[in-house]
Amino acid sequence: MKTPYDPYKNTELWNVISEAIDELIENDDLKERTTHDHIVGYLCQKISFSLTEKGN
């Protein structure tokens, strides 16, 4: 099933965010209440939009 976050998968941004979330979970600093891909994709989308909006 396609999601709006598919364009971000397998990108460096996706990998960095996913790894950071994994570290927070491993340290018991964060608990996922939805799928990992949804969380990572949402953050990728927000960051990309913000950078594009600012012209970076």
MODELLER restraints for C-alpha pairs under 7 A, 6 or more apart:
rsr = mdl.restraints
at = mdl.atoms
rsr.add(forms.Gaussian(group=physical.xy_distance, feature=features.Distance(at['CA:5:A'], at['CA:41:A']), mean=4.81, stdev=0.5))
rsr.add(forms.Gaussian(group=physical.xy_distance, feature=features.Distance(at['CA:5:A'], at['CA:42:A']), mean=6.94, stdev=0.5))
rsr.add(forms.Gaussian(group=physical.xy_distance, feature=features.Distance(at['CA:5:A'], at['CA:45:A']), mean=6.94, stdev=0.5))
rsr.add(forms.Gaussian(group=physical.xy_distance, feature=features.Distance(at['CA:8:A'], at['CA:14:A']), mean=6.05, stdev=0.5))
rsr.add(forms.Gaussian(group=physical.xy_distance, feature=features.Distance(at['CA:8:A'], at['CA:41:A']), mean=6.72, stdev=0.5))
rsr.add(forms.Gaussian(group=physical.xy_distance, feature=features.Distance(at['CA:8:A'], at['CA:44:A']), mean=6.66, stdev=0.5))
rsr.add(forms.Gaussian(group=physical.xy_distance, feature=features.Distance(at['CA:13:A'], at['CA:44:A']), mean=6.60, stdev=0.5))
rsr.add(forms.Gaussian(group=physical.xy_distance, feature=features.Distance(at['CA:14:A'], at['CA:40:A']), mean=6.52, stdev=0.5))
rsr.add(forms.Gaussian(group=physical.xy_distance, feature=features.Distance(at['CA:14:A'], at['CA:44:A']), mean=6.36, stdev=0.5))
rsr.add(forms.Gaussian(group=physical.xy_distance, feature=features.Distance(at['CA:17:A'], at['CA:40:A']), mean=6.18, stdev=0.5))
rsr.add(forms.Gaussian(group=physical.xy_distance, feature=features.Distance(at['CA:18:A'], at['CA:40:A']), mean=5.86, stdev=0.5))
rsr.add(forms.Gaussian(group=physical.xy_distance, feature=features.Distance(at['CA:24:A'], at['CA:30:A']), mean=5.40, stdev=0.5))
rsr.add(forms.Gaussian(group=physical.xy_distance, feature=features.Distance(at['CA:25:A'], at['CA:31:A']), mean=5.95, stdev=0.5))
